[in-house]
């Protein structure tokens, strides 16, 4: 039941990003728990997937597939970072803009 509450909290944090207390101990604990969970899952699945691929497809093909996965994840991460940076730039420009009347001289 606790896992469901954690995912609900994550979902609400992602939807209300501006209202999240980034310095809260709950937020830091949740982020570090998610990081450790996904890192451990990656270590386990990477070793299993790599071993099975090496046994069935050979070393060269399995190395190419794993490298392709790394490149794909890197491109996705860079794209998400770029989108977030552009949203911050647009938000900053709209917050700093001054409304000037049309007939002002």
RODREN-949828 format. One record per atom (N, C-alpha, C): residue number from 1; atom name; x, y, z. Coordinates in steps of 0.05 Angstrom, whole numbers, plus 5000, padded with zeros to 4 digits. Atoms other than C-alpha are relative to their C-alpha. Layout:
// RODREN-949828
    k   a    c1    c2    c3
  NUM  CA     X     Y     Z
...
END
This chain:
// RODREN-949828
    k   a    c1    c2    c3
    1   N  5016  4976  5000
    1  CA  5000  5000  5000
    1   C  5017  5025  5000
    2   N  4983  4977  4999
    2  CA  5058  5047  5014
    2   C  5011  5007  4972
    3   N  4990  4995  5026
    3  CA  5084  5039  4943
    3   C  4980  5016  4983
    4   N  5020  4985  5015
    4  CA  5018  5064  4915
    4   C  5000  5029  5009
    5   N  4999  4972  4991
    5  CA  5022  5126  4959
    5   C  5025  5014  4989
    6   N  4976  4988  5011
    6  CA  5093  5139  4935
    6   C  4996  5008  4971
    7   N  5005  4993  5028
    7  CA  5072  5136  4862
    7   C  4980  5022  4996
    8   N  5019  4978  5000
    8  CA  5012  5181  4876
    8   C  5015  5026  5006
    9   N  4985  4976  4993
    9  CA  5060  5230  4909
    9   C  5018  5009  4976
   10   N  4984  4993  5024
   10  CA  5107  5227  4849
   10   C  4984  5012  4978
   11   N  5017  4990  5021
   11  CA  5050  5238  4801
   11   C  4991  5028  5006
   12   N  5009  4972  4992
   12  CA  5025  5299  4840
   12   C  5023  5019  4998
   13   N  4976  4982  5002
   13  CA  5096  5327  4843
   13   C  5005  5007  4971
   14   N  4994  4994  5029
   14  CA  5105  5320  4768
   14   C  4979  5018  4988
   15   N  5021  4983  5011
   15  CA  5038  5353  4754
   15   C  5000  5029  5011
   16   N  4999  4974  4987
   16  CA  5048  5411  4803
   16   C  5029  5007  5006
   17   N  4972  4997  4996
   17  CA  5122  5422  4793
   17   C  5007  5026  5013
   18   N  4993  4974  4989
   18  CA  5121  5496  4810
   18   C  4994  5002  5030
   19   N  5009  4999  4972
   19  CA  5088  5482  4878
   19   C  5014  4980  5018
   20   N  4986  5020  4984
   20  CA  5137  5428  4902
   20   C  5021  5014  5017
   21   N  4979  4990  4982
   21  CA  5180  5444  4962
   21   C  5025  4984  4995
   22   N  4976  5015  5009
   22  CA  5248  5425  4933
   22   C  5019  4995  5023
   23   N  4982  5004  4978
   23  CA  5283  5432  5000
   23   C  4989  4983  5022
   24   N  5014  5017  4980
   24  CA  5235  5386  5037
   24   C  5015  4974  5002
   25   N  4988  5026  4995
   25  CA  5263  5323  5068
   25   C  4985  4978  4986
   26   N  5016  5020  5014
   26  CA  5206  5284  5038
   26   C  5007  4999  4971
   27   N  4993  4999  5029
   27  CA  5224  5307  4968
   27   C  5027  4987  4995
   28   N  4973  5011  5003
   28  CA  5297  5290  4977
   28   C  5000  4970  5004
   29   N  5002  5028  4995
   29  CA  5280  5222  5006
   29   C  4987  4985  4977
   30   N  5014  5013  5022
   30  CA  5232  5206  4950
   30   C  5017  4999  4975
   31   N  4983  4999  5024
   31  CA  5281  5227  4895
   31   C  5023  4980  5003
   32   N  4978  5019  4996
   32  CA  5338  5187  4926
   32   C  4990  4971  5000
   33   N  5011  5027  5000
   33  CA  5294  5126  4936
   33   C  4994  4991  4971
   34   N  5005  5007  5028
   34  CA  5272  5128  4863
   34   C  5026  4995  4985
   35   N  4975  5003  5014
   35  CA  5343  5137  4839
   35   C  5013  4973  5007
   36   N  4988  5026  4992
   36  CA  5368  5077  4880
   36   C  4985  4977  4989
   37   N  5017  5022  5011
   37  CA  5309  5034  4857
   37   C  5006  4996  4971
   38   N  4995  5003  5028
   38  CA  5320  5048  4784
   38   C  5029  4993  4993
   39   N  4972  5008  5004
   39  CA  5395  5042  4789
   39   C  5004  4970  5005
   40   N  4997  5029  4994
   40  CA  5390  4974  4822
   40   C  4986  4983  4979
   41   N  5014  5015  5022
   41  CA  5338  4951  4770
   41   C  5017  5000  4975
   42   N  4983  4998  5024
   42  CA  5385  4975  4715
   42   C  5024  4981  5002
   43   N  4977  5018  4997
   43  CA  5445  4937  4744
   43   C  4991  4971  4997
   44   N  5009  5028  5002
   44  CA  5404  4873  4749
   44   C  4992  4993  4972
   45   N  5010  5006  5027
   45  CA  5369  4877  4682
   45   C  5023  5002  4979
   46   N  4978  4997  5019
   46  CA  5433  4900  4646
   46   C  5017  4975  5000
   47   N  4983  5024  4999
   47  CA  5473  4840  4670
   47   C  4985  4976  4988
   48   N  5016  5022  5010
   48  CA  5417  4791  4654
   48   C  4997  5003  4970
   49   N  5005  4995  5029
   49  CA  5401  4822  4586
   49   C  5026  4997  4984
   50   N  4974  5002  5014
   50  CA  5475  4828  4567
   50   C  5009  4971  4998
   51   N  4992  5028  5001
   51  CA  5489  4756  4586
   51   C  4984  4983  4981
   52   N  5018  5015  5018
   52  CA  5430  4728  4548
   52   C  5007  5007  4971
   53   N  4993  4991  5027
   53  CA  5447  4770  4487
   53   C  5027  4989  4991
   54   N  4973  5010  5007
   54  CA  5520  4749  4488
   54   C  4998  4970  4994
   55   N  5003  5029  5005
   55  CA  5500  4675  4492
   55   C  4986  4994  4974
   56   N  5017  5006  5023
   56  CA  5449  4678  4436
   56   C  5008  5015  4974
   57   N  4995  4984  5024
   57  CA  5473  4733  4388
   57   C  5030  5005  4996
   58   N  4971  4994  5003
   58  CA  5548  4738  4400
   58   C  5007  5027  5012
   59   N  4990  4976  4986
   59  CA  5591  4792  4430
   59   C  4996  5026  4984
   60   N  5001  4976  5016
   60  CA  5592  4841  4372
   60   C  4972  5011  4997
   61   N  5028  4991  5003
   61  CA  5517  4844  4361
   61   C  4989  5010  5027
   62   N  5010  4992  4974
   62  CA  5502  4848  4435
   62   C  5012  5027  5008
   63   N  4987  4975  4994
   63  CA  5553  4904  4444
   63   C  4987  5023  4983
   64   N  5013  4980  5017
   64  CA  5521  4942  4385
   64   C  4972  5007  5011
   65   N  5027  4995  4989
   65  CA  5451  4934  4415
   65   C  5001  5017  5026
   66   N  4997  4986  4975
   66  CA  5473  4957  4484
   66   C  5010  5029  4995
   67   N  4991  4972  5007
   67  CA  5511  5017  4454
   67   C  4977  5016  4988
   68   N  5024  4986  5011
   68  CA  5448  5035  4414
   68   C  4981  5008  5022
   69   N  5018  4992  4978
   69  CA  5407  5034  4478
   69   C  5011  5023  5016
   70   N  4988  4977  4986
   70  CA  5457  5080  4512
   70   C  4997  5026  4984
   71   N  5002  4977  5017
   71  CA  5457  5128  4454
   71   C  4971  5011  4999
   72   N  5028  4992  5000
   72  CA  5381  5128  4451
   72   C  4992  5014  5026
   73   N  5005  4987  4974
   73  CA  5376  5143  4526
   73   C  5013  5027  5002
   74   N  4986  4975  4999
   74  CA  5427  5198  4519
   74   C  4986  5021  4983
   75   N  5015  4981  5017
   75  CA  5389  5231  4462
   75   C  4974  5008  5013
   76   N  5024  4993  4986
   76  CA  5324  5227  4500
   76   C  5005  5018  5024
   77   N  4993  4983  4977
   77  CA  5356  5256  4563
   77   C  5007  5028  4991
   78   N  4992  4974  5010
   78  CA  5387  5313  4523
   78   C  4975  5015  4989
   79   N  5024  4987  5010
   79  CA  5320  5327  4489
   79   C  4982  5010  5023
   80   N  5015  4991  4977
   80  CA  5284  5330  4556
   80   C  5013  5024  5014
   81   N  4986  4977  4988
   81  CA  5337  5376  4584
   81   C  4997  5025  4984
   82   N  5003  4977  5018
   82  CA  5332  5421  4524
   82   C  4972  5012  5002
   83   N  5028  4990  4997
   83  CA  5256  5425  4530
   83   C  4996  5014  5026
   84   N  5002  4986  4974
   84  CA  5261  5442  4603
   84   C  5014  5026  5001
   85   N  4985  4975  5002
   85  CA  5313  5495  4590
   85   C  4985  5021  4984
   86   N  5015  4981  5017
   86  CA  5271  5526  4535
   86   C  4975  5010  5014
   87   N  5024  4991  4984
   87  CA  5209  5527  4580
   87   C  5008  5020  5021
   88   N  4991  4980  4980
   88  CA  5249  5563  4634
   88   C  5006  5026  4987
   89   N  4993  4975  5014
   89  CA  5274  5614  4583
   89   C  4974  5014  4992
   90   N  5025  4988  5009
   90  CA  5204  5626  4556
   90   C  4985  5011  5025
   91   N  5014  4990  4976
   91  CA  5175  5632  4627
   91   C  5014  5025  5011
   92   N  4985  4976  4991
   92  CA  5230  5682  4646
   92   C  4994  5024  4983
   93   N  5006  4978  5018
   93  CA  5217  5724  4585
   93   C  4971  5011  5004
   94   N  5027  4990  4995
   94  CA  5142  5727  4598
   94   C  4996  5013  5027
   95   N  5001  4987  4974
   95  CA  5152  5744  4671
   95   C  5013  5027  5000
   96   N  4985  4974  5000
   96  CA  5200  5801  4654
   96   C  4989  5019  4979
   97   N  5010  4982  5020
   97  CA  5159  5830  4598
   97   C  4982  5021  5012
   98   N  5016  4977  4991
   98  CA  5126  5898  4607
   98   C  4979  5006  4980
   99   N  5022  4993  5018
   99  CA  5058  5914  4579
   99   C  5002  5030  4994
  100   N  4999  4972  5009
  100  CA  5064  5978  4538
  100   C  4974  5006  4985
  101   N  5024  4993  5015
  101  CA  5001  6013  4515
  101   C  5007  5005  4971
  102   N  4995  4997  5028
  102  CA  4993  6016  4440
  102   C  5007  5029  4991
  103   N  4997  4972  5008
  103  CA  4991  6092  4436
  103   C  5020  5015  5017
  104   N  4981  4986  4982
  104  CA  5047  6107  4486
  104   C  5023  5011  4983
  105   N  4977  4988  5015
  105  CA  5102  6154  4462
  105   C  5022  5006  5019
END
